[in-house]
Amino acid sequence: MATKTKTFDCVEMKHKAQEALLAEFESRREEFATLTDFLNAKVLESDRAAAVWTKFGGGGSKAL
């Protein structure tokens, strides 16, 4: 079976997502004591992210 050529770079995509989250955290720094608090809030903003986190053992008000 032949492999398909990827049309995107997974590592680059991950880095861009992390950069965007860090930039948003920096712009909202006064709202959150820590990066972890910010990430917890981001997870709870999305029903899908919260469901995935719950599926893998997280959940509740302390998402991460």
C-alpha positions in Angstrom: 0.0 0.0 0.0 1.4 3.4 -1.0 1.5 6.2 1.6 -0.1 9.5 0.9 1.8 12.7 0.9 0.8 14.9 3.8 -0.5 18.3 2.8 0.5 19.9 6.1 3.2 19.6 8.7 1.9 18.3 12.1 4.7 19.8 14.1 4.3 23.2 12.4 0.6 23.1 13.1 1.2 22.3 16.8 3.7 25.1 17.1 1.2 27.6 15.5 -1.5 26.5 17.9 0.8 26.9 20.9 1.9 30.3 19.7 -1.7 31.5 19.3 -2.6 30.2 22.8 0.4 31.9 24.4 -0.3 35.2 22.6 -3.9 35.1 23.8 -2.7 34.3 27.4 -0.3 37.2 27.2 -3.1 39.6 26.1 -5.4 38.3 28.9 -2.7 37.9 31.6 -4.5 40.1 34.1 -7.5 37.7 34.1 -5.4 34.6 35.1 -2.9 33.9 37.8 -1.1 31.2 35.8 -0.9 29.7 32.3 -2.6 26.6 33.8 -5.6 28.7 34.9 -5.9 30.1 31.4 -5.7 26.7 29.8 -8.3 25.4 32.1 -10.6 28.2 31.2 -10.0 27.6 27.5 -11.0 24.0 27.8 -14.2 24.9 29.6 -15.1 27.4 26.8 -15.5 24.6 24.3 -18.1 21.8 24.8 -16.0 19.5 22.6 -12.7 20.2 24.4 -14.4 19.7 27.8 -15.9 16.4 26.6 -12.6 15.1 25.3 -10.9 16.2 28.5 -13.6 14.4 30.6 -13.2 11.3 28.4 -9.5 11.2 29.3 -10.0 11.5 33.0 -10.3 15.3 33.5 -13.4 17.3 33.9 -15.1 19.4 36.5 -14.0 23.0 37.3 -10.3 21.8 37.4 -9.9 20.8 33.7 -6.2 20.4 33.8 
